[in-house]
Amino acid sequence: MQIPVIETDRLILRPLTAEDAGAAFVWLSDERVTKFMPYLTYTNTGDVTKWIESLKEEESYHFGFVLKDNNLLIGSGDIGYSSVTKTWEFGYNIRYDYWNKGLSTEAARAMIRFAFEKLGARDFGANHAIENGASGRVIEKCGLQFTRYGEYSKFDHSITFPAKFYEVHLEELE
């Protein structure tokens, strides 16, 4: 799968490479960032490298989020079609020191625009742990509406989070 490069006002969204493992480890090893994510907190860069390499096998479009002004990789996200929900689902995470600057929203909107314009996506979905209200605000700023309560778990099933689920059908983008 060919992952494009996408530019926004402040970010470049681009494919992650093995060389990004050290920068990605900054947020993947930070429990403040990983607390509500389905993956476990990473403890070494070798495992981050393996994760990045494994992305080549996935059907989702995975992006690294790079600041334009200093070329720093500060986060990552993905968007892909879910045959279960019949929506294009997206997710994101970002270094703690870049929270509350609108960067997650900017990146998520760019992924939605890409899927809408290039992949023909019209139905989008996302969810967040109820405790993670900031992620809910990102989802709402992307135009999704709350549809239901549910839950999701860490990949190892060690923790299950009560969650809010959102969807939107778009005929056109603003």
Backbone as a chain_set.jsonl record, in Angstrom:
{"seq": "MQIPVIETDRLILRPLTAEDAGAAFVWLSDERVTKFMPYLTYTNTGDVTKWIESLKEEESYHFGFVLKDNNLLIGSGDIGYSSVTKTWEFGYNIRYDYWNKGLSTEAARAMIRFAFEKLGARDFGANHAIENGASGRVIEKCGLQFTRYGEYSKFDHSITFPAKFYEVHLEELE", "coords": {"N": [[0.848, -1.177, 0.0], [0.568, 2.165, -0.852], [1.543, 4.851, 0.986], [0.64, 8.143, 1.201], [2.166, 11.456, 1.255], [1.047, 14.072, 3.204], [0.25, 17.455, 3.575], [-0.435, 19.911, 6.056], [-1.381, 22.99, 7.663], [0.492, 23.15, 9.79], [1.715, 20.687, 9.908], [3.345, 17.76, 8.542], [2.171, 14.85, 7.276], [3.303, 11.658, 7.001], [4.649, 8.496, 5.776], [5.695, 6.21, 8.316], [9.013, 5.204, 9.192], [11.624, 2.775, 9.853], [13.696, 4.252, 10.882], [12.43, 6.102, 12.423], [11.982, 5.077, 14.918], [13.261, 5.81, 17.385], [12.322, 8.457, 17.849], [9.56, 7.957, 17.911], [9.418, 6.347, 20.131], [9.426, 8.13, 22.22], [6.736, 9.008, 22.687], [5.429, 6.545, 22.69], [6.388, 5.236, 24.878], [5.497, 6.644, 26.995], [3.429, 6.732, 29.649], [1.361, 8.525, 30.091], [0.491, 9.1, 27.566], [-0.077, 6.575, 26.487], [-1.998, 5.51, 28.12], [-4.823, 5.249, 27.525], [-4.741, 3.965, 25.132], [-5.034, 1.151, 22.869], [-2.772, -0.447, 22.658], [0.052, -1.688, 24.559], [2.305, 0.031, 26.8], [5.377, 0.862, 25.423], [8.657, -0.479, 25.987], [11.165, -0.493, 24.9], [13.212, 0.549, 22.118], [13.61, -1.301, 20.12], [11.295, -2.884, 19.985], [9.556, -0.931, 19.106], [10.577, -0.461, 16.557], [9.968, -2.959, 15.392], [7.177, -2.799, 15.471], [6.728, -0.617, 13.715], [7.71, -1.735, 11.337], [5.821, -3.752, 11.048], [3.6, -2.388, 10.219], [3.53, -2.308, 7.491], [2.183, -4.529, 6.692], [-0.425, -4.115, 7.322], [-3.828, -3.08, 6.619], [-4.67, -0.538, 7.009], [-4.062, 2.994, 6.631], [-1.212, 4.309, 7.788], [0.287, 7.022, 9.434], [3.036, 9.177, 10.206], [3.287, 12.05, 12.261], [4.68, 15.041, 11.601], [6.238, 17.993, 12.64], [6.21, 20.927, 10.753], [7.83, 23.174, 11.183], [10.174, 22.386, 12.533], [10.809, 19.823, 11.798], [10.287, 17.691, 13.525], [9.217, 14.551, 14.611], [6.198, 13.994, 16.079], [4.021, 12.446, 16.646], [1.567, 9.92, 15.729], [-0.818, 8.333, 13.544], [-3.73, 6.659, 12.207], [-5.898, 5.611, 9.533], [-8.511, 3.604, 8.457], [-10.611, 1.159, 6.812], [-13.315, -0.361, 8.454], [-14.758, -3.433, 8.459], [-16.534, -4.326, 10.276], [-17.91, -2.133, 11.53], [-18.562, -0.791, 9.271], [-17.511, 1.654, 8.622], [-15.023, 4.213, 8.058], [-12.496, 4.169, 10.189], [-10.597, 6.113, 12.468], [-7.584, 6.923, 14.252], [-5.276, 8.341, 16.647], [-2.253, 9.524, 18.162], [-0.163, 11.487, 20.241], [2.815, 13.177, 21.239], [3.177, 13.985, 24.692], [4.092, 16.568, 25.397], [3.109, 18.08, 23.351], [0.412, 18.192, 23.517], [-2.883, 19.661, 23.566], [-2.683, 21.691, 21.647], [-4.025, 21.698, 19.335], [-3.042, 20.015, 17.391], [-3.566, 17.252, 17.108], [-6.207, 17.322, 16.205], [-5.829, 18.689, 13.789], [-4.261, 16.82, 12.379], [-6.005, 14.588, 12.344], [-8.177, 15.598, 10.873], [-6.88, 15.931, 8.428], [-6.341, 13.269, 7.726], [-8.955, 12.324, 7.427], [-9.825, 13.951, 5.297], [-8.077, 13.029, 3.28], [-8.965, 10.304, 3.046], [-11.589, 10.761, 2.237], [-11.306, 12.257, -0.179], [-9.46, 10.777, -1.765], [-9.956, 8.053, -1.44], [-12.627, 7.66, -1.54], [-14.166, 7.529, 0.732], [-16.971, 7.932, 2.872], [-18.321, 7.473, 5.217], [-17.496, 7.789, 8.551], [-15.891, 6.814, 11.602], [-15.137, 6.832, 15.118], [-13.756, 6.36, 18.407], [-13.475, 6.836, 21.982], [-12.027, 6.486, 25.248], [-14.175, 7.071, 27.959], [-13.096, 8.48, 30.089], [-11.158, 9.947, 28.819], [-11.576, 12.753, 27.881], [-10.403, 14.755, 26.297], [-9.697, 13.52, 23.905], [-12.222, 12.998, 22.954], [-13.059, 15.591, 22.364], [-11.406, 16.172, 20.188], [-12.436, 14.359, 18.298], [-15.071, 15.326, 18.057], [-14.526, 17.888, 17.031], [-13.792, 17.16, 14.536], [-16.143, 16.734, 13.344], [-17.73, 14.517, 13.906], [-20.512, 12.786, 15.38], [-21.823, 11.829, 18.541], [-22.869, 8.493, 19.014], [-23.295, 6.183, 20.548], [-22.788, 4.382, 23.654], [-20.158, 2.194, 24.668], [-17.531, -0.185, 24.829], [-13.985, -0.807, 24.871], [-10.929, -2.708, 24.718], [-7.556, -3.102, 25.975], [-5.044, -4.532, 23.828], [-4.058, -6.864, 24.983], [-6.069, -7.499, 26.662], [-5.973, -6.665, 29.287], [-7.074, -4.424, 30.42], [-10.253, -2.949, 30.288], [-12.045, -0.379, 28.793], [-14.713, 1.82, 29.48], [-16.48, 3.42, 26.899], [-17.087, 6.036, 24.453], [-18.729, 6.208, 21.372], [-18.587, 7.424, 18.046], [-19.919, 8.705, 14.954], [-20.101, 9.788, 11.507], [-21.64, 10.737, 8.467], [-20.494, 11.912, 5.481], [-21.207, 14.047, 2.829], [-19.962, 16.087, 1.603], [-16.944, 17.962, 2.11], [-15.989, 20.596, 4.308]], "CA": [[0.0, 0.0, 0.0], [1.329, 3.408, -0.956], [1.115, 5.868, 1.949], [1.015, 9.447, 0.651], [2.589, 12.546, 2.136], [-0.026, 15.065, 3.275], [0.653, 18.654, 4.309], [-1.433, 20.794, 6.649], [-0.744, 24.26, 8.014], [1.638, 22.988, 10.689], [2.203, 19.309, 9.943], [3.506, 16.866, 7.4], [1.82, 13.471, 7.584], [4.098, 10.844, 6.088], [4.835, 7.13, 6.259], [6.709, 5.968, 9.336], [10.099, 4.318, 8.78], [12.372, 2.207, 10.978], [14.523, 5.321, 11.447], [11.587, 6.887, 13.329], [11.738, 4.344, 16.169], [13.691, 6.586, 18.551], [11.388, 9.57, 18.064], [8.258, 7.397, 18.279], [9.539, 5.805, 21.489], [9.139, 9.212, 23.171], [5.331, 8.953, 23.115], [4.98, 5.164, 22.897], [6.853, 4.791, 26.2], [4.965, 7.594, 27.976], [2.144, 6.205, 30.127], [0.316, 9.547, 29.939], [0.007, 8.982, 26.19], [-0.561, 5.219, 26.189], [-2.982, 5.075, 29.121], [-6.102, 4.86, 26.938], [-4.521, 3.351, 23.825], [-5.186, -0.306, 22.966], [-1.474, -1.109, 22.792], [0.733, -1.522, 25.837], [3.397, 0.996, 26.805], [6.619, 0.261, 24.926], [9.78, -0.387, 26.928], [12.446, -0.398, 24.188], [13.07, 0.998, 20.727], [13.56, -2.469, 19.242], [9.889, -3.241, 19.787], [8.958, 0.126, 18.281], [11.006, -0.756, 15.188], [9.158, -4.094, 14.924], [5.821, -2.294, 15.229], [6.749, 0.181, 12.483], [7.853, -2.673, 10.22], [4.57, -4.512, 10.909], [2.577, -1.546, 9.591], [3.511, -2.607, 6.056], [1.261, -5.644, 6.474], [-1.781, -3.72, 7.696], [-4.648, -2.495, 5.565], [-4.911, 0.87, 7.335], [-3.054, 3.967, 6.234], [-0.551, 4.812, 8.994], [1.065, 8.237, 9.188], [3.752, 9.895, 11.245], [2.959, 13.478, 12.278], [5.941, 15.772, 11.7], [6.091, 19.447, 12.66], [6.868, 21.575, 9.623], [8.819, 24.193, 11.542], [11.454, 21.849, 13.021], [10.945, 18.46, 11.294], [10.226, 16.759, 14.65], [8.123, 13.586, 14.629], [5.551, 14.186, 17.381], [2.892, 11.555, 16.851], [1.186, 9.073, 14.608], [-2.228, 8.004, 13.475], [-4.096, 5.819, 11.084], [-7.289, 5.574, 9.098], [-8.746, 2.389, 7.688], [-12.0, 0.719, 6.745], [-13.721, -1.436, 9.352], [-15.885, -4.205, 7.934], [-17.467, -4.53, 11.388], [-18.772, -0.951, 11.689], [-18.83, -0.25, 7.926], [-17.048, 3.04, 8.603], [-13.585, 4.45, 8.047], [-12.154, 4.528, 11.56], [-9.295, 6.753, 12.593], [-7.029, 7.082, 15.592], [-4.131, 9.248, 16.685], [-1.609, 9.786, 19.446], [0.784, 12.584, 20.086], [3.666, 13.392, 22.414], [2.53, 14.727, 25.77], [4.469, 17.986, 25.39], [2.412, 18.757, 22.256], [-1.029, 18.132, 23.746], [-3.653, 20.906, 23.724], [-2.251, 22.699, 20.682], [-4.818, 21.506, 18.128], [-2.318, 19.231, 16.393], [-4.287, 15.992, 16.856], [-7.355, 17.666, 15.364], [-5.307, 19.017, 12.46], [-3.854, 15.564, 11.742], [-7.196, 13.758, 12.108], [-8.911, 16.19, 9.744], [-6.128, 15.648, 7.203], [-6.564, 11.861, 7.379], [-10.334, 12.234, 6.94], [-9.853, 14.564, 3.955], [-7.412, 12.08, 2.383], [-9.848, 9.16, 2.801], [-12.757, 11.276, 1.506], [-10.955, 12.687, -1.534], [-8.672, 9.807, -2.537], [-10.416, 6.674, -1.272], [-14.074, 7.619, -1.681], [-14.804, 7.294, 2.035], [-18.047, 8.856, 3.236], [-18.758, 7.177, 6.585], [-16.342, 7.789, 9.443], [-16.174, 6.481, 12.989], [-14.036, 6.898, 16.083], [-14.203, 6.199, 19.79], [-12.496, 7.194, 23.003], [-12.384, 6.156, 26.626], [-14.957, 8.157, 28.552], [-12.18, 9.278, 30.923], [-10.269, 10.724, 27.954], [-12.411, 13.777, 27.266], [-9.674, 15.52, 25.277], [-9.829, 12.805, 22.641], [-13.595, 13.24, 22.514], [-13.134, 16.92, 21.749], [-10.8, 16.056, 18.857], [-13.403, 13.669, 17.439], [-16.18, 16.249, 17.793], [-14.035, 18.953, 16.149], [-13.723, 16.581, 13.191], [-17.5, 16.686, 12.82], [-18.453, 13.298, 14.236], [-21.525, 12.914, 16.426], [-21.956, 10.706, 19.466], [-23.923, 7.55, 18.625], [-23.605, 5.169, 21.561], [-21.778, 3.968, 24.621], [-19.662, 0.833, 24.483], [-16.249, -0.382, 25.503], [-12.894, -1.427, 24.127], [-9.918, -3.241, 25.632], [-6.163, -3.199, 25.546], [-4.865, -5.716, 22.991], [-3.846, -8.043, 25.835], [-7.295, -7.612, 27.473], [-5.667, -6.38, 30.694], [-7.943, -3.332, 30.859], [-11.374, -2.606, 29.417], [-12.445, 1.003, 29.021], [-16.004, 2.326, 29.02], [-16.133, 4.308, 25.787], [-18.097, 6.715, 23.646], [-18.536, 5.957, 19.953], [-19.052, 8.524, 17.207], [-19.935, 8.473, 13.515], [-20.636, 10.846, 10.651], [-21.692, 10.493, 7.029], [-20.17, 13.172, 4.807], [-21.421, 14.166, 1.384], [-18.95, 17.041, 1.159], [-16.099, 18.492, 3.178], [-15.941, 22.062, 4.392]], "C": [[0.897, 1.244, 0.0], [0.753, 4.439, 0.009], [1.565, 7.225, 1.412], [1.616, 10.365, 1.715], [1.507, 13.615, 2.043], [0.482, 16.255, 4.074], [-0.561, 19.398, 4.831], [-0.721, 22.104, 6.964], [0.537, 24.055, 8.811], [2.31, 21.629, 10.633], [2.47, 18.744, 8.557], [3.143, 15.478, 7.91], [2.516, 12.612, 6.545], [4.219, 9.425, 6.629], [5.902, 7.082, 7.357], [7.762, 5.024, 8.768], [10.814, 3.805, 10.024], [13.245, 3.269, 11.647], [13.745, 6.199, 12.425], [11.435, 6.256, 14.709], [12.126, 5.151, 17.405], [12.742, 7.727, 18.87], [10.025, 9.048, 18.507], [8.277, 6.845, 19.7], [9.204, 6.863, 22.539], [7.683, 9.158, 23.611], [4.851, 7.528, 23.38], [5.415, 4.594, 24.243], [6.31, 5.664, 27.329], [3.565, 7.14, 28.401], [1.027, 7.242, 30.086], [-0.309, 9.461, 28.554], [-0.663, 7.626, 25.963], [-1.688, 4.747, 27.1], [-4.272, 4.548, 28.497], [-5.962, 4.215, 25.56], [-4.661, 1.837, 23.948], [-3.859, -1.048, 23.121], [-0.893, -0.849, 24.178], [1.839, -0.492, 25.689], [4.681, 0.286, 26.373], [7.75, 0.494, 25.918], [11.132, -0.332, 26.23], [12.202, -0.038, 22.726], [13.039, -0.171, 19.747], [12.132, -2.897, 18.956], [9.157, -2.188, 18.959], [9.325, -0.105, 16.814], [10.181, -1.9, 14.603], [7.731, -3.645, 14.612], [5.773, -1.511, 13.923], [6.856, -0.731, 11.266], [6.554, -3.439, 9.978], [3.474, -3.703, 10.219], [2.456, -1.817, 8.095], [2.498, -3.696, 5.716], [-0.193, -5.266, 6.744], [-2.513, -3.076, 6.524], [-5.019, -1.046, 5.842], [-3.772, 1.726, 6.798], [-2.486, 4.581, 7.506], [0.353, 5.983, 8.629], [1.854, 8.635, 10.423], [3.393, 11.362, 11.122], [4.241, 14.255, 12.569], [5.655, 17.267, 11.688], [6.859, 20.051, 11.494], [8.018, 22.475, 10.059], [10.148, 23.634, 12.032], [11.699, 20.396, 12.621], [10.936, 17.395, 12.396], [9.0, 15.856, 14.525], [7.49, 13.624, 16.012], [4.379, 13.244, 17.631], [2.633, 10.698, 15.636], [-0.311, 8.826, 14.651], [-2.498, 7.128, 12.278], [-5.568, 5.996, 10.755], [-7.448, 4.346, 8.217], [-10.198, 1.965, 7.775], [-12.231, -0.443, 7.701], [-14.922, -2.153, 8.758], [-16.924, -4.473, 9.019], [-18.443, -3.361, 11.489], [-19.193, -0.344, 10.355], [-18.521, 1.246, 7.854], [-15.531, 3.059, 8.442], [-13.232, 4.968, 9.433], [-10.757, 5.135, 11.598], [-8.891, 6.845, 14.057], [-5.764, 7.91, 15.512], [-3.532, 9.21, 18.082], [-0.472, 10.76, 19.207], [1.581, 12.744, 21.376], [2.978, 14.293, 23.43], [2.844, 16.224, 25.715], [3.865, 18.756, 24.209], [0.892, 18.631, 22.367], [-1.604, 19.545, 23.834], [-3.165, 22.047, 22.831], [-3.023, 22.573, 19.366], [-4.175, 20.621, 17.076], [-2.985, 17.89, 16.097], [-5.485, 16.239, 15.948], [-6.902, 17.948, 13.936], [-4.927, 17.745, 11.7], [-5.067, 14.697, 11.415], [-8.006, 14.297, 10.935], [-8.21, 15.897, 8.419], [-6.319, 14.193, 6.768], [-7.975, 11.659, 6.829], [-10.43, 12.791, 5.523], [-9.21, 13.626, 2.928], [-8.354, 10.92, 2.032], [-11.072, 9.573, 1.986], [-12.398, 11.526, 0.042], [-10.302, 11.597, -2.369], [-9.218, 8.386, -2.49], [-11.933, 6.538, -1.379], [-14.825, 7.367, -0.389], [-15.875, 8.347, 2.293], [-18.502, 8.67, 4.684], [-17.538, 7.001, 7.477], [-16.775, 7.473, 10.864], [-14.925, 6.603, 13.841], [-14.624, 6.676, 17.467], [-13.099, 6.632, 20.731], [-12.981, 6.716, 24.357], [-13.121, 7.345, 27.222], [-14.068, 9.063, 29.396], [-11.305, 10.215, 30.104], [-11.076, 11.759, 27.163], [-11.713, 14.573, 26.183], [-9.77, 14.838, 23.915], [-11.241, 12.966, 22.079], [-13.749, 14.589, 21.842], [-12.5, 16.914, 20.355], [-11.808, 15.447, 17.885], [-14.559, 14.601, 17.075], [-15.756, 17.389, 16.868], [-13.88, 18.471, 14.71], [-15.11, 16.364, 12.599], [-18.289, 15.43, 13.132], [-19.428, 13.548, 15.378], [-21.579, 11.636, 17.26], [-23.114, 9.82, 19.019], [-24.283, 6.565, 19.731], [-22.461, 5.036, 22.562], [-21.376, 2.531, 24.318], [-18.405, 0.659, 25.297], [-15.238, -0.923, 24.505], [-11.835, -1.826, 25.136], [-8.522, -3.035, 25.078], [-6.04, -4.483, 24.722], [-4.675, -6.983, 23.818], [-5.017, -8.291, 26.787], [-7.06, -7.341, 28.959], [-6.575, -5.299, 31.268], [-9.043, -3.156, 29.816], [-11.856, -1.215, 29.805], [-13.893, 1.23, 28.61], [-15.717, 3.423, 27.987], [-17.366, 4.959, 25.177], [-17.723, 6.506, 22.178], [-19.229, 7.051, 19.144], [-19.047, 8.085, 15.748], [-20.395, 9.74, 12.8], [-20.639, 10.334, 9.216], [-21.483, 11.844, 6.351], [-20.481, 13.077, 3.321], [-20.418, 15.143, 0.781], [-18.166, 17.517, 2.368], [-16.115, 20.002, 3.135], [-14.633, 22.571, 3.845]], "O": [[1.857, 1.338, 0.765], [-0.397, 4.853, -0.137], [2.758, 7.432, 1.191], [1.572, 10.076, 2.911], [1.101, 14.013, 0.951], [1.08, 16.08, 5.136], [-1.582, 19.506, 4.152], [0.427, 22.296, 6.564], [1.549, 24.704, 8.545], [3.361, 21.433, 11.243], [1.907, 19.183, 7.554], [3.742, 14.988, 8.867], [2.338, 12.815, 5.344], [3.929, 9.175, 7.799], [6.883, 7.824, 7.32], [7.448, 4.149, 7.961], [10.63, 4.338, 11.118], [13.503, 3.191, 12.848], [14.348, 6.963, 13.178], [10.812, 6.853, 15.587], [11.378, 5.167, 18.383], [12.395, 7.943, 20.031], [9.398, 9.637, 19.387], [7.26, 6.875, 20.393], [8.746, 6.525, 23.631], [7.411, 9.255, 24.808], [3.962, 7.321, 24.206], [4.875, 3.586, 24.697], [6.633, 5.44, 28.495], [2.63, 7.164, 27.6], [-0.146, 6.872, 30.051], [-1.501, 9.719, 28.388], [-1.707, 7.551, 25.314], [-2.268, 3.687, 26.866], [-4.764, 3.497, 28.908], [-6.964, 3.951, 24.897], [-4.429, 1.289, 25.026], [-3.828, -2.156, 23.656], [-1.293, 0.085, 24.873], [2.26, -0.18, 24.575], [5.021, -0.771, 26.904], [7.802, 1.519, 26.597], [12.153, -0.143, 26.891], [11.129, -0.288, 22.176], [12.494, -0.039, 18.651], [11.794, -3.234, 17.821], [8.246, -2.514, 18.198], [8.479, 0.04, 15.931], [9.744, -1.827, 13.455], [7.147, -4.062, 13.612], [4.872, -1.72, 13.11], [6.164, -0.519, 10.27], [6.22, -3.744, 8.833], [2.521, -4.277, 9.691], [1.403, -1.584, 7.501], [2.015, -3.774, 4.586], [-1.099, -6.034, 6.42], [-1.898, -2.594, 5.572], [-5.623, -0.392, 4.992], [-2.669, 1.24, 6.548], [-3.191, 5.29, 8.224], [1.087, 5.936, 7.642], [1.395, 8.452, 11.55], [3.212, 11.871, 10.016], [4.815, 14.139, 13.653], [4.919, 17.757, 10.831], [8.025, 19.722, 11.275], [9.053, 22.537, 9.395], [11.162, 24.328, 11.961], [12.683, 19.795, 13.051], [11.511, 16.32, 12.224], [7.881, 16.338, 14.354], [8.149, 13.324, 17.008], [3.806, 13.249, 18.721], [3.37, 10.737, 14.651], [-0.976, 9.076, 15.656], [-1.623, 6.883, 11.447], [-6.364, 6.46, 11.571], [-6.624, 4.083, 7.341], [-10.922, 2.357, 8.689], [-11.444, -1.388, 7.751], [-15.982, -1.554, 8.575], [-18.068, -4.809, 8.713], [-19.657, -3.564, 11.53], [-20.074, 0.515, 10.309], [-19.173, 2.0, 7.131], [-14.852, 2.056, 8.66], [-13.621, 6.074, 9.807], [-9.861, 4.726, 10.859], [-9.725, 6.845, 14.962], [-5.241, 8.15, 14.424], [-4.215, 8.903, 19.059], [0.095, 10.838, 18.118], [1.077, 12.477, 22.467], [2.285, 15.243, 23.068], [1.967, 17.054, 25.957], [4.087, 19.96, 24.084], [0.172, 18.932, 21.416], [-0.89, 20.5, 24.14], [-3.227, 23.217, 23.21], [-2.711, 23.262, 18.395], [-4.709, 20.489, 15.974], [-2.973, 17.437, 14.953], [-5.749, 15.461, 15.032], [-7.531, 17.49, 12.982], [-5.235, 17.61, 10.516], [-5.147, 14.132, 10.324], [-8.469, 13.526, 10.094], [-8.865, 15.645, 7.408], [-6.445, 13.915, 5.576], [-8.168, 10.908, 5.873], [-11.042, 12.176, 4.65], [-9.74, 13.451, 1.831], [-8.522, 10.591, 0.858], [-11.537, 8.813, 1.137], [-13.094, 11.068, -0.864], [-10.566, 11.501, -3.567], [-8.97, 7.597, -3.403], [-12.465, 5.429, -1.318], [-16.007, 7.024, -0.418], [-15.693, 9.519, 1.964], [-19.011, 9.605, 5.302], [-16.662, 6.18, 7.204], [-17.881, 7.817, 11.281], [-13.803, 6.493, 13.347], [-15.833, 6.79, 17.67], [-11.942, 6.778, 20.335], [-14.18, 6.56, 24.587], [-12.731, 8.494, 27.011], [-14.264, 10.278, 29.419], [-10.765, 11.182, 30.642], [-11.234, 11.652, 25.947], [-12.361, 15.025, 25.239], [-9.909, 15.507, 22.891], [-11.424, 13.059, 20.865], [-14.483, 14.72, 20.863], [-12.998, 17.576, 19.445], [-12.008, 15.959, 16.783], [-14.974, 14.657, 15.918], [-16.534, 17.813, 16.014], [-13.841, 19.275, 13.778], [-15.239, 15.866, 11.481], [-19.419, 15.288, 12.664], [-19.202, 14.407, 16.23], [-21.407, 10.527, 16.754], [-24.194, 10.309, 18.689], [-25.437, 6.155, 19.846], [-21.345, 5.508, 22.345], [-22.163, 1.753, 23.778], [-18.238, 1.291, 26.34], [-15.594, -1.429, 23.441], [-11.835, -1.349, 26.271], [-8.33, -2.823, 23.881], [-6.83, -5.412, 24.891], [-5.089, -8.063, 23.396], [-4.959, -9.193, 27.622], [-7.866, -7.747, 29.796], [-6.816, -5.267, 32.475], [-8.788, -3.21, 28.613], [-12.05, -0.912, 30.982], [-14.272, 0.87, 27.496], [-14.824, 4.248, 28.179], [-18.499, 4.512, 25.352], [-16.557, 6.612, 21.798], [-20.302, 7.533, 19.505], [-18.276, 7.21, 15.353], [-20.992, 10.634, 13.399], [-19.747, 9.591, 8.807], [-22.209, 12.802, 6.619], [-20.065, 12.135, 2.646], [-20.068, 15.045, -0.395], [-18.653, 17.482, 3.498], [-16.237, 20.612, 2.073], [-14.4, 23.78, 3.828]]}, "num_chains": 1, "name": "protein.A"}
